[in-house]
Every structure is written in structure tokens, then in C-alpha cells.
Amino acid sequence: MSLDLKITGGLVVDGRGGEPFIADVGVKGTEIVAVGNLSEIDAGICIEAAGKVCAPGFIDMHSHADDTLLAHPEAENFLTQGVTTVVGGNCGFSPAPLTQYYASGLWEWYWRQDVNPRMYDQEPVADLERVRDAVRRHGGVDITWRHFGEFLERVDQVLPGVNLVPLVGHSTVRAAVMGHDYRRPATSSERDRIMSFIGEAMDEGAAGVSNGLDYYPGAFADRRELVGIVREAAVRGGMFATHWRRKLRHKNGLPVLARGLTEAIEIAREAEAPLLQVSHLLPAYSVFPDPPQGMREAVGSMTLQLLDDAIEQGLNIYWDVIPSRSGGVLTVKSLANALIPWWNASGTLEQLGRNLRAPDYRDEIRRYLESGRWYYLNPQVDSEWSSGILIGRHEDDPSVGGHSLEEVAQSRGIDPFTALFDLLVADPYTETAVPDNEPGRMLEIFFKHPRTTVGLDTFSVDTGYESAAPPYALPHPNTYGGMIRYLKDLGIPLLGLSEAIHRVTGLPARILGLSDRGLIGPGLKADIAVFSPAELKAPSNHSEPRQYSEGIEYLLVNGTMSVRTGEILKRRGGQVLRG
């Protein structure tokens, strides 16, 4: 026997969670064919891995890569983190199925205003023909598909850099059926059509269904509809991934949090879902005012207890956690992001700063914000919003850097709205910052639980992407370094090398039913990462997050060498992993 490729002398961490061992790994074609002492077997390519870890490629359990994979099929940001498989279609949004309508999720800032101009609340449902034109002009992609299977065929045709496990999004289907008239429960006939689309997507390769109950149009679905879509996927063996209801953003009121998590559990139980995957787990309880550390830890423990109770009652539940305290899909540097509608209306940051000098203009903005009608700054659902805004660079008063907006307001003896306006008047280009890179006790509590996996909540991009419209967003740093940050700051220090690798390889593969990957062993797909843990480095520049991670020395995707000696080879070896 001869091999196409041989990795020699590495510390094999095989993804099962057991003790690592020194061995050679032999690859032929797309598969691992031998593990052990392969010194007598010839190979076309030999990688010397002594002193390095040889592990399965990492699996990102919560991604939105399917939204951008056709525009950025190389998926370089994932490859440089050792990620070989992503789960897409989360939070209720997937690129298909489509009718004459399109539901935009979280990545369409760069063309949304062209298609659906809005002063205040962004409208997610748009006419497909207008979207097609905008995506062609701005993203270089032709939306030629309608059915879910047709989209998956397009992904396979571009030869993606990573494997894609696709979910079908409930909000996408709801928009396809109800169009712009979605702010209500579906009728009986509409529910039938929604279920038909879900069933069709499952038959065409979806691994399950996702919902996003913080987002339109899915937030308006009633229990009957929510249970129905999960049951439609469940009868075909599909999983249920939920961005559970945390804030009733289409209403005024307090966060629902634990009630939203309980709702997701009840939906899964009623639908008899074979698997509930809770998306980007967060604390299910709020404590006001800002609590001491011990109370925070209690909140984390009680959140896990809520899930453990449901597991003891027979539900099969797992969850993913974003491995940083500054979770999110985008990076917005400007403090003026809090006032996007008025930034848009002003045209430039300089003019916004000038406009904010007017007391009546300030009063108008303040009244609108206090009413709870602006999605991104809503005191009705987040009474401590100003504590969550951390000031970065400010030319007029550098001393405010590193302090929250709430702290700035208190130090000046003014309210947070006045502080926000004053800072932007003094320096319209004021930037925000993010917390330091310390993982935080809450993340440690979550990751200690054996059912926790990793979800980056990001997209497939290169290092050139930025939004062309306010808030001029950049990709979140997790886009380029979240998996590396997990390994360096949480996984290896907290769990040890073997268990840390298991959480992003063997465990998610088992959850997803991927019997041929996620592990190192003969007969399995050759998704393999070779690296030195000490050399792993994630970018941490909030002002410029578009930098690739370092430390993944070699990466194979289905036997295709995608990273060699740390360099991206642009050889795309991924494929769609149909359910």
C-alpha cells in the first residue's frame, strides 16, 4: 500500500476525549486509511509532526457561513482557525427556499437600504427581484435558486473551502409564504405551506430546522406553527436549533430570558424532536443592578440547571457557546452606531455631531429611544444599556477611554443620553471598545458542562470585507479568531487538551450524526489539523479585526491540503454534508 500523504510522529488527539498518543496518520484520497507506525509505507507527501498535535478538523456548531459562502467560497477565515465543518442556516435564516420574497438576516447591511429604505426599524422581508439586483451588484452572486436543494447544488458547484451542514430557517420559510404580511399568526393554509417547504428542504438535504424568536418574521409565529415546523423536521430525523426568545423586540417590556428558554424546551418536547441544539447559550436570568460575582455565577449555574432538568426528563439537549464576552456577528467601531437612523439622515458623522448640538433635536431622539421603538438601543428591554457601551478612542477627552457610557455620565453628573450626545458633539468619530480578552467566569461555568460545544456565530469572509453603509460594520473578531481563542483561553486551560479538542470534533460530530468525521481513525474522512498549541494566536484588534489567526500549520479538508506551513493554498476541498 502507498499513501497520498503521511503525518508522522504527531501527538494524535483523536477527538474521542481519551488519552493522546504518538502515531503516524496515513491518508489516501479523501480518507484516513491507517493510524500507527507507518514508517515502512511510502507516501507522496510527508508531514513531520513531531512535537505537534494531530487532531480532527474543528466543527463550528453555529455559523452563518451559508449566507456568504458563494461570495467567499475559500472560507479562509475558517481554515486559518482549523475549522473544516460549519453548521449553517441558524437563527431562523437560510438562503433558501425562496418565492418572490427574501428574508434578510444579519449580514445584509451593505445593501439593505438600497432594497428596503427605512428611517428606523429595518424591514427584513424584501422582494426577491430587488434583492437579486443588489446582491449581484454588491456581492457578485447571482441568486438563481428557489428550492433548498438547488442552493445546496450551487454550494457544491463552487467547491467550498469547508464542509457545510445546512439547516433550513423558519424565518426564511415564513417570508416565502407570508411575504410582507408576517406580523401575525399564520392561517391554517399558510401553516400548511410552511410545513410543506420545511418537509421539502429536509428531503433535499437539510439536517434540521432553526428558528430565531428574537427576529422578524419568526418572532410573530404562534406555538402551533413553531411546534409544527419542528415536528415536520423531526419525523425525518432532523434536529431543532433555536435562537430562543430573549427579548420581545417587537413589543415593549422586560427581557423574557428564562421563559424563552423554557419555551424552546417545551416546543422540542411537544414536537418530539430527537435533538434540541440551543444556540449561543447565554444566562437565562437578569439581575439588576449589576450583581456581584457570586450572583453572576449563580445565574450561570441556574441556567444550566434548567437545561439539565429537561435532560433528566428525557430530552436530548446540547448547546453552543460563543467563546468570547463580546459575542456578536459584527464589529461596529463608531459610538454613533447607537444612533444609526439619525446618522443616516445626517449623511456624515460630522453633520451628526453638528445636529446634536440642537436641544430640540436631542429631545426628539431621546423620546424615540425611550419609547422602545429603535431595535438596537431599546431601554424598554435593556434598562442598563449604557453600562454595556464601552468607550474607546475619543480625541477630545482621552480619559473616557476604557470607561462605560454609564460611568462617563456619572462622572459628569448627567444622564446617559446626554453623555452619548455630548461625546459625539465633541468628537463624532468616537470609537467604542470591547472588554479585555479574559474569558470571564460565566464562560468558564458554561464550558465546564460536558454538553457545551463551540459556535462562532460568524460568516465566511476574507480580509477585505466591510459594510458600505452605516454603521460601516466590520466582521466580528470571532470571524477570524474565535476558535483559536476558545482553545487558548478556555478549552485547553479549563478542560485539558483532549477534552478541549473533543468539544469541537467528536462531540459535535456525534450530535450532528456525522459518523465519518470528527475523529482520527481508519475509514474516516481526512479532515485533519496539525498545530502546536503554544503557537496558536488569535487576532485581538477591535479597530481592525480583519486579520487571520496564526498557528494552524497544516489543514486537510476531505484529504485536500488547504493550509500548508501556515499558508492558505486556495485548494477548496469542502462539500455539503446533507442531512
C-alpha positions as CSV (number, residue, x, y, z in Angstrom):
1,M,0.0,0.0,0.0
2,S,1.2,3.5,-0.8
3,L,-0.2,6.7,0.7
4,D,-1.0,10.1,-0.8
5,L,0.0,11.8,2.4
6,K,1.5,10.7,5.8
7,I,1.7,12.7,9.0
8,T,4.5,11.3,11.1
9,G,5.3,11.4,14.8
10,G,2.5,13.7,15.9
11,L,0.6,13.7,19.2
12,V,-2.7,12.3,18.0
13,V,-5.7,13.7,19.8
14,D,-8.3,11.7,18.1
15,G,-11.4,13.5,19.1
16,R,-12.8,10.8,21.4
17,G,-11.7,12.5,24.6
18,G,-9.2,9.8,25.6
19,E,-5.5,10.0,26.2
20,P,-3.5,11.4,23.3
21,F,-0.9,9.1,21.7
22,I,2.1,9.3,19.4
23,A,1.4,7.8,16.0
24,D,1.6,8.3,12.2
25,V,-1.6,9.0,10.2
26,G,-1.9,7.9,6.6
27,V,-4.3,9.4,4.1
28,K,-5.3,8.2,0.7
29,G,-7.8,10.1,-1.4
30,T,-10.4,11.7,0.9
31,E,-9.9,9.2,3.8
32,I,-7.7,8.3,6.6
33,V,-6.6,4.7,5.9
34,A,-4.1,3.9,8.7
35,V,-3.1,5.1,12.1
36,G,0.0,3.7,13.9
37,N,3.6,3.1,12.9
38,L,3.7,3.7,9.2
39,S,7.4,4.1,8.8
40,E,7.6,1.3,6.2
41,I,4.9,2.8,4.0
42,D,5.7,5.2,1.2
43,A,3.8,8.5,0.8
44,G,3.6,11.1,-1.9
45,I,3.7,13.9,0.8
46,C,5.2,13.5,4.3
47,I,4.4,16.0,7.1
48,E,6.8,15.8,10.1
49,A,4.6,16.4,13.1
50,A,6.9,15.6,16.0
51,G,6.1,17.9,18.9
52,K,2.8,18.9,17.3
53,V,-0.8,17.9,17.8
54,C,-2.6,16.0,15.1
55,A,-6.4,16.4,15.6
56,P,-9.6,16.2,13.6
57,G,-10.6,19.4,11.9
58,F,-12.8,21.6,14.1
59,I,-16.6,21.8,13.8
60,D,-18.3,25.2,14.3
61,M,-21.8,24.3,15.6
62,H,-23.3,27.7,15.0
63,S,-22.4,29.6,11.8
64,H,-24.0,31.8,9.2
65,A,-21.4,30.9,6.6
66,D,-24.0,29.7,4.2
67,D,-25.1,33.3,3.7
68,T,-21.7,34.3,2.3
69,L,-20.2,31.0,1.1
70,L,-21.0,31.7,-2.6
71,A,-19.3,35.1,-2.4
72,H,-16.3,33.8,-0.3
73,P,-16.1,30.1,-1.1
74,E,-12.5,29.9,0.0
75,A,-13.6,30.3,3.6
76,E,-10.1,31.4,4.5
77,N,-11.1,32.8,7.9
78,F,-12.3,29.4,9.0
79,L,-9.4,27.5,7.5
80,T,-6.8,29.5,9.4
81,Q,-8.6,28.6,12.6
82,G,-8.6,24.8,11.8
83,V,-12.3,24.8,11.1
84,T,-13.2,22.2,8.5
85,T,-17.0,21.9,9.0
86,V,-19.6,24.6,9.8
87,V,-23.3,24.3,10.6
88,G,-25.3,27.0,8.6
89,G,-28.8,28.1,8.4
90,N,-29.1,29.2,12.1
91,C,-31.3,31.7,13.9
92,G,-34.1,31.1,11.5
93,F,-32.4,32.3,8.4
94,S,-31.1,30.3,5.4
95,P,-30.5,31.3,1.8
96,A,-33.4,29.0,0.6
97,P,-36.2,28.3,0.0
98,L,-37.3,31.4,-1.9
99,T,-40.5,32.5,-3.6
100,Q,-40.9,36.1,-4.7
101,Y,-39.7,37.2,-1.3
102,Y,-36.4,37.2,0.5
103,A,-35.8,37.4,4.3
104,S,-32.5,39.2,5.2
105,G,-30.9,38.1,8.4
106,L,-27.8,39.6,9.9
107,W,-25.3,40.2,7.1
108,E,-27.1,42.4,4.6
109,W,-26.3,45.9,5.9
110,Y,-24.3,46.7,2.8
111,W,-27.4,46.5,0.5
112,R,-30.4,46.6,2.8
113,Q,-31.0,50.3,2.5
114,D,-30.9,50.0,-1.3
115,V,-33.6,47.4,-1.3
116,N,-35.8,48.4,1.7
117,P,-35.0,52.0,2.7
118,R,-36.1,52.7,6.3
119,M,-35.5,55.5,8.7
120,Y,-35.9,53.5,11.8
121,D,-36.8,49.8,12.1
122,Q,-35.1,47.7,9.4
123,E,-37.5,45.7,7.3
124,P,-36.2,42.1,6.8
125,V,-38.6,40.9,4.1
126,A,-37.9,42.2,0.6
127,D,-39.0,41.5,-3.0
128,L,-36.6,38.9,-4.4
129,E,-36.0,40.7,-7.8
130,R,-34.7,43.8,-6.0
131,V,-32.6,41.6,-3.8
132,R,-31.2,39.8,-6.8
133,D,-30.1,43.0,-8.3
134,A,-28.5,44.3,-5.1
135,V,-26.6,41.1,-4.4
136,R,-25.4,40.9,-7.9
137,R,-24.0,44.5,-7.8
138,H,-22.6,44.4,-4.3
139,G,-21.7,40.8,-3.7
140,G,-21.1,39.4,-7.2
141,V,-23.5,36.5,-6.7
142,D,-26.5,35.6,-8.9
143,I,-29.4,34.2,-6.9
144,T,-30.5,31.6,-9.4
145,W,-32.1,29.1,-7.0
146,R,-35.5,28.8,-5.4
147,H,-35.6,25.4,-3.8
148,F,-33.3,24.4,-0.9
149,G,-31.7,21.6,-2.9
150,E,-30.9,24.0,-5.7
151,F,-29.0,26.2,-3.3
152,L,-27.0,23.2,-2.0
153,E,-26.2,22.3,-5.5
154,R,-24.8,25.8,-6.1
155,V,-22.6,25.4,-3.0
156,D,-21.2,22.1,-4.2
157,Q,-20.5,23.6,-7.6
158,V,-18.3,26.4,-6.2
159,L,-16.3,23.8,-4.3
160,P,-16.4,25.4,-0.8
161,G,-13.3,25.5,1.3
162,V,-15.1,23.9,4.3
163,N,-17.9,21.4,4.7
164,L,-21.4,22.7,5.2
165,V,-24.1,21.1,7.4
166,P,-27.2,23.0,6.3
167,L,-30.3,23.8,8.4
168,V,-33.5,25.4,6.9
169,G,-34.5,28.6,8.5
170,H,-38.0,29.2,9.8
171,S,-38.0,32.9,9.2
172,T,-36.9,32.4,5.6
173,V,-39.8,29.9,5.0
174,R,-42.2,32.2,6.8
175,A,-41.2,35.1,4.5
176,A,-41.5,32.8,1.4
177,V,-45.1,32.0,2.4
178,M,-46.4,35.2,4.0
179,G,-44.4,37.9,2.3
180,H,-44.7,41.3,3.9
181,D,-47.8,40.4,5.8
182,Y,-46.0,38.5,8.6
183,R,-46.7,40.4,11.7
184,R,-49.4,38.0,12.8
185,P,-50.0,34.3,13.3
186,A,-50.2,32.2,10.1
187,T,-53.5,31.0,8.9
188,S,-54.2,27.3,8.5
189,S,-53.5,27.3,4.8
190,E,-50.3,29.3,5.4
191,R,-49.1,26.8,8.0
192,D,-49.7,24.0,5.6
193,R,-47.5,25.8,3.0
194,I,-44.8,26.5,5.7
195,M,-44.8,22.8,6.7
196,S,-44.6,21.8,3.0
197,F,-41.5,24.0,2.5
198,I,-39.8,22.6,5.6
199,G,-40.5,19.0,4.6
200,E,-39.2,19.7,1.1
201,A,-36.0,21.2,2.4
202,M,-35.5,18.2,4.7
203,D,-36.0,15.8,1.8
204,E,-33.4,17.8,-0.2
205,G,-30.6,17.7,2.4
206,A,-31.4,19.9,5.4
207,A,-30.1,18.5,8.6
208,G,-32.8,20.1,10.6
209,V,-34.7,23.4,11.2
210,S,-33.8,26.5,13.1
211,N,-35.8,29.3,14.5
212,G,-34.9,32.8,15.7
213,L,-37.5,34.1,18.0
214,D,-35.8,37.5,18.6
215,Y,-36.0,38.3,14.9
216,Y,-38.6,39.1,12.3
217,P,-40.5,37.4,10.8
218,G,-40.2,34.4,13.0
219,A,-41.0,36.3,16.2
220,F,-44.6,36.5,15.3
221,A,-45.3,32.8,14.9
222,D,-47.6,31.2,17.4
223,R,-47.0,28.0,19.3
224,R,-48.9,25.8,16.8
225,E,-46.7,27.0,14.0
226,L,-43.4,26.7,16.0
227,V,-44.2,23.1,17.1
228,G,-45.3,22.2,13.6
229,I,-42.1,23.2,11.9
230,V,-40.0,21.2,14.4
231,R,-42.3,18.2,14.1
232,E,-42.0,18.3,10.3
233,A,-38.2,18.1,10.6
234,A,-38.3,15.6,13.5
235,V,-40.3,13.0,11.6
236,R,-37.4,12.9,9.2
237,G,-34.8,12.7,11.9
238,G,-33.9,16.3,11.8
239,M,-32.5,18.4,14.6
240,F,-34.1,21.6,16.1
241,A,-31.7,24.5,16.6
242,T,-33.1,27.5,18.4
243,H,-32.1,31.1,18.9
244,W,-34.5,31.2,21.9
245,R,-36.7,34.2,22.6
246,R,-34.7,36.5,24.9
247,K,-36.2,39.9,24.2
248,L,-39.6,40.7,22.8
249,R,-38.1,43.2,20.5
250,H,-41.4,43.8,18.6
251,K,-43.0,44.8,21.9
252,N,-42.1,46.9,24.9
253,G,-41.3,45.1,28.1
254,L,-38.7,43.3,30.1
255,P,-36.5,40.5,28.7
256,V,-38.1,37.1,28.7
257,L,-34.9,35.1,29.0
258,A,-35.7,32.0,31.1
259,R,-39.3,31.9,29.8
260,G,-37.8,31.9,26.3
261,L,-35.5,29.0,27.1
262,T,-38.4,27.2,28.7
263,E,-40.5,27.9,25.6
264,A,-37.8,26.3,23.4
265,I,-37.7,23.2,25.6
266,E,-41.5,22.9,25.6
267,I,-41.6,23.2,21.8
268,A,-39.0,20.4,21.4
269,R,-40.9,18.2,23.9
270,E,-44.2,18.7,22.2
271,A,-42.7,18.2,18.7
272,E,-40.9,15.1,19.9
273,A,-37.6,16.5,18.5
274,P,-34.8,13.9,18.5
275,L,-32.3,16.7,19.3
276,L,-32.6,20.3,20.6
277,Q,-29.5,22.4,20.0
278,V,-29.6,25.7,21.9
279,S,-27.9,28.4,20.0
280,H,-25.2,30.6,21.7
281,L,-26.3,29.9,25.2
282,L,-26.4,33.0,27.5
283,P,-27.6,33.5,31.1
284,A,-31.3,32.9,31.3
285,Y,-31.8,35.3,34.2
286,S,-31.1,39.0,34.6
287,V,-30.1,40.6,37.9
288,F,-30.4,44.4,38.4
289,P,-28.4,46.4,39.2
290,D,-25.1,44.9,38.1
291,P,-24.7,42.0,40.5
292,P,-21.6,40.8,42.4
293,Q,-19.5,37.9,41.0
294,G,-21.2,35.2,43.2
295,M,-24.6,36.2,42.0
296,R,-23.4,36.0,38.3
297,E,-22.1,32.5,38.9
298,A,-25.4,31.5,40.4
299,V,-27.2,32.8,37.3
300,G,-25.0,30.7,35.1
301,S,-25.4,27.6,37.3
302,M,-29.2,28.0,37.3
303,T,-29.3,28.4,33.5
304,L,-27.5,25.1,33.2
305,Q,-29.8,23.6,35.8
306,L,-32.9,24.5,33.7
307,L,-31.4,22.5,30.8
308,D,-30.2,19.6,33.0
309,D,-33.7,19.3,34.4
310,A,-35.1,18.9,30.9
311,I,-32.4,16.4,30.0
312,E,-33.3,14.3,33.1
313,Q,-36.9,14.4,31.9
314,G,-35.9,12.7,28.6
315,L,-35.0,15.5,26.2
316,N,-31.7,15.2,24.2
317,I,-30.3,18.7,24.5
318,Y,-26.9,20.3,23.6
319,W,-25.8,23.9,23.3
320,D,-23.1,26.0,21.8
321,V,-21.4,29.0,23.4
322,I,-19.6,31.9,21.7
323,P,-16.1,31.8,23.1
324,S,-15.7,35.5,24.0
325,R,-17.5,38.0,26.2
326,S,-18.0,40.3,23.2
327,G,-20.2,37.9,21.2
328,G,-21.9,39.1,18.1
329,V,-21.7,38.8,14.3
330,L,-20.4,42.3,13.5
331,T,-17.9,44.8,14.8
332,V,-19.1,48.4,14.9
333,K,-16.4,50.8,16.0
334,S,-18.3,54.0,16.0
335,L,-20.2,55.2,19.1
336,A,-22.7,56.7,16.6
337,N,-23.8,53.1,15.9
338,A,-26.3,53.7,18.7
339,L,-27.9,56.4,16.5
340,I,-27.9,54.8,13.1
341,P,-31.2,56.3,11.9
342,W,-30.0,59.8,12.7
343,W,-26.6,59.1,11.3
344,N,-28.2,58.1,8.0
345,A,-30.3,61.2,8.0
346,S,-27.4,63.4,8.7
347,G,-25.3,61.9,5.9
348,T,-21.9,62.2,7.7
349,L,-20.6,61.8,11.2
350,E,-19.5,65.5,11.2
351,Q,-23.0,66.6,10.4
352,L,-24.5,64.3,13.0
353,G,-22.2,65.9,15.6
354,R,-23.3,69.4,14.4
355,N,-27.0,68.4,14.5
356,L,-26.7,67.0,18.1
357,R,-25.9,70.5,19.3
358,A,-29.5,71.4,18.9
359,P,-31.5,70.8,22.1
360,D,-34.8,70.1,20.3
361,Y,-33.1,67.5,18.0
362,R,-31.7,65.8,21.1
363,D,-35.2,65.8,22.7
364,E,-36.7,64.3,19.6
365,I,-34.1,61.5,19.5
366,R,-34.4,60.9,23.2
367,R,-38.2,60.5,23.0
368,Y,-37.9,58.0,20.2
369,L,-35.3,55.9,22.0
370,E,-37.2,56.0,25.3
371,S,-40.3,54.7,23.5
372,G,-38.5,51.5,22.8
373,R,-39.1,51.6,19.1
374,W,-35.5,51.6,18.0
375,Y,-34.3,48.0,17.8
376,Y,-30.6,48.4,18.7
377,L,-31.0,50.8,21.6
378,N,-34.1,50.0,23.5
379,P,-34.2,51.0,27.2
380,Q,-37.6,49.2,27.4
381,V,-35.9,45.8,27.2
382,D,-32.4,46.8,28.5
383,S,-32.5,49.2,31.3
384,E,-28.7,49.1,31.7
385,W,-27.9,49.7,28.1
386,S,-25.4,52.4,28.9
387,S,-23.4,50.1,31.1
388,G,-22.8,47.8,28.0
389,I,-21.3,50.6,25.8
390,L,-17.5,50.8,26.4
391,I,-15.8,53.9,25.2
392,G,-12.6,53.5,23.2
393,R,-10.8,56.3,21.3
394,H,-12.1,59.8,22.0
395,E,-9.9,62.7,20.8
396,D,-11.5,65.5,22.8
397,D,-11.2,63.7,26.2
398,P,-8.9,60.6,26.1
399,S,-9.6,60.0,29.8
400,V,-13.0,58.5,28.9
401,G,-11.4,55.6,27.1
402,G,-11.9,52.3,28.8
403,H,-15.0,53.5,30.7
404,S,-18.6,52.7,30.1
405,L,-21.0,55.3,28.9
406,E,-22.8,54.9,32.3
407,E,-19.5,55.7,34.1
408,V,-18.9,58.7,31.9
409,A,-22.4,60.0,32.6
410,Q,-22.0,59.5,36.4
411,S,-18.6,61.2,36.4
412,R,-20.1,64.3,34.6
413,G,-23.3,64.3,36.6
414,I,-25.5,63.9,33.6
415,D,-27.8,61.2,32.3
416,P,-26.5,58.6,29.7
417,F,-28.4,60.1,26.8
418,T,-26.8,63.5,27.4
419,A,-23.4,61.8,27.7
420,L,-23.9,60.0,24.4
421,F,-24.9,63.2,22.6
422,D,-22.1,65.2,24.3
423,L,-19.4,62.7,23.3
424,L,-20.5,62.7,19.7
425,V,-20.7,66.5,19.6
426,A,-17.1,66.8,20.9
427,D,-15.8,64.0,18.6
428,P,-18.2,62.5,16.1
429,Y,-15.6,59.8,15.4
430,T,-15.6,58.5,18.9
431,E,-15.0,54.7,18.9
432,T,-16.3,52.0,21.2
433,A,-14.1,49.3,22.7
434,V,-14.7,45.7,23.8
435,P,-13.9,44.1,27.2
436,D,-10.5,42.6,27.7
437,N,-9.7,39.2,26.4
438,E,-10.1,37.4,29.7
439,P,-12.8,34.8,29.2
440,G,-14.9,35.6,32.2
441,R,-16.3,33.3,34.9
442,M,-19.7,32.8,33.1
443,L,-18.0,31.3,30.1
444,E,-16.0,29.0,32.3
445,I,-19.1,27.8,34.0
446,F,-20.8,27.0,30.7
447,F,-17.7,25.3,29.2
448,K,-17.3,23.0,32.2
449,H,-20.6,21.4,31.3
450,P,-19.9,18.3,29.2
451,R,-22.7,19.2,26.7
452,T,-21.2,22.5,25.7
453,T,-19.9,22.9,22.2
454,V,-18.5,26.0,20.3
455,G,-20.4,28.2,18.0
456,L,-18.7,31.2,16.4
457,D,-21.8,32.9,15.0
458,T,-19.9,34.3,12.1
459,F,-19.6,34.2,8.3
460,S,-17.3,33.2,5.5
461,V,-15.2,36.2,4.5
462,D,-11.8,37.3,3.5
463,T,-9.8,40.2,5.0
464,G,-11.4,42.8,2.7
465,Y,-15.0,42.9,3.8
466,E,-16.7,46.0,5.2
467,S,-20.1,47.4,5.1
468,A,-20.6,50.3,2.6
469,A,-23.3,51.9,4.7
470,P,-23.7,53.0,8.3
471,P,-22.7,51.5,10.7
472,Y,-19.8,50.7,8.4
473,A,-19.5,47.4,10.1
474,L,-16.6,45.0,10.0
475,P,-16.7,41.3,10.8
476,H,-16.6,40.4,14.4
477,P,-13.1,39.3,15.7
478,N,-14.6,35.8,16.2
479,T,-14.8,35.6,12.5
480,Y,-11.1,35.3,12.3
481,G,-10.1,34.0,15.7
482,G,-13.0,32.7,17.8
483,M,-12.0,29.0,17.6
484,I,-8.4,29.8,18.4
485,R,-9.5,32.0,21.3
486,Y,-11.6,29.1,22.6
487,L,-8.6,26.7,22.6
488,K,-6.1,29.2,24.1
489,D,-8.2,30.9,26.7
490,L,-10.9,28.4,27.6
491,G,-10.7,24.9,26.2
492,I,-7.1,23.8,26.9
493,P,-6.6,25.7,30.3
494,L,-10.1,24.7,31.6
495,L,-10.7,21.2,30.2
496,G,-7.3,19.9,29.1
497,L,-6.1,19.3,25.6
498,S,-8.0,16.1,24.9
499,E,-11.4,17.3,26.2
500,A,-11.0,20.7,24.6
501,I,-10.5,19.0,21.2
502,H,-13.4,16.6,21.8
503,R,-15.8,19.5,22.3
504,V,-15.1,20.8,18.8
505,T,-14.6,17.5,17.0
506,G,-16.0,14.2,18.2
507,L,-18.8,15.7,20.3
508,P,-20.3,17.9,17.6
509,A,-19.9,15.2,15.0
510,R,-21.9,12.8,17.2
511,I,-24.6,15.5,17.8
512,L,-24.9,16.0,14.0
513,G,-24.8,12.3,13.1
514,L,-21.6,12.7,11.2
515,S,-20.4,9.1,11.5
516,D,-17.4,9.5,9.1
517,R,-15.7,12.6,10.5
518,G,-14.9,14.4,13.8
519,L,-12.4,11.7,14.8
520,I,-9.0,10.3,13.7
521,G,-9.2,6.7,12.6
522,P,-9.1,4.4,9.6
523,G,-12.1,4.7,7.3
524,L,-12.9,8.2,8.4
525,K,-12.8,11.4,6.3
526,A,-9.4,13.2,6.3
527,D,-10.4,16.4,8.0
528,I,-7.1,16.9,9.9
529,A,-5.4,19.8,11.7
530,V,-1.7,19.9,12.7
531,F,-0.6,22.6,15.1
532,S,1.4,23.5,18.2
533,P,-0.9,24.7,21.0
534,A,1.7,27.2,22.2
535,E,1.9,28.8,18.7
536,L,-1.8,29.5,18.3
537,K,-2.6,33.2,18.1
538,A,-5.9,34.9,17.6
539,P,-6.2,38.5,16.3
540,S,-7.4,40.8,19.1
541,N,-7.5,44.3,17.5
542,H,-11.1,45.6,17.8
543,S,-10.4,48.5,15.5
544,E,-9.1,46.2,12.8
545,P,-10.3,42.6,13.3
546,R,-9.7,41.5,9.7
547,Q,-6.6,39.5,10.4
548,Y,-6.2,35.8,10.1
549,S,-5.3,33.6,13.1
550,E,-1.9,32.0,13.3
551,G,-0.7,28.6,14.4
552,I,-2.6,26.1,12.3
553,E,0.4,24.7,10.4
554,Y,-1.4,22.1,8.2
555,L,-5.1,21.6,7.5
556,L,-6.7,18.9,5.4
557,V,-10.3,19.1,4.3
558,N,-11.5,15.8,2.9
559,G,-7.9,14.9,2.1
560,T,-7.2,18.2,0.3
561,M,-4.3,20.2,1.8
562,S,-5.9,23.6,2.4
563,V,-3.2,25.1,4.7
564,R,0.5,24.3,4.4
565,T,3.1,25.6,6.8
566,G,0.6,28.2,7.9
567,E,-0.2,29.5,4.3
568,I,-3.6,29.2,2.7
569,L,-3.3,27.2,-0.5
570,K,-6.7,28.1,-2.0
571,R,-7.4,24.5,-2.8
572,R,-11.0,24.0,-1.8
573,G,-11.9,20.6,-0.5
574,G,-15.2,21.1,1.2
575,Q,-18.7,19.8,0.4
576,V,-22.2,19.9,1.5
577,L,-23.0,17.3,4.2
578,R,-26.6,16.7,3.5
579,G,-28.8,15.5,6.3
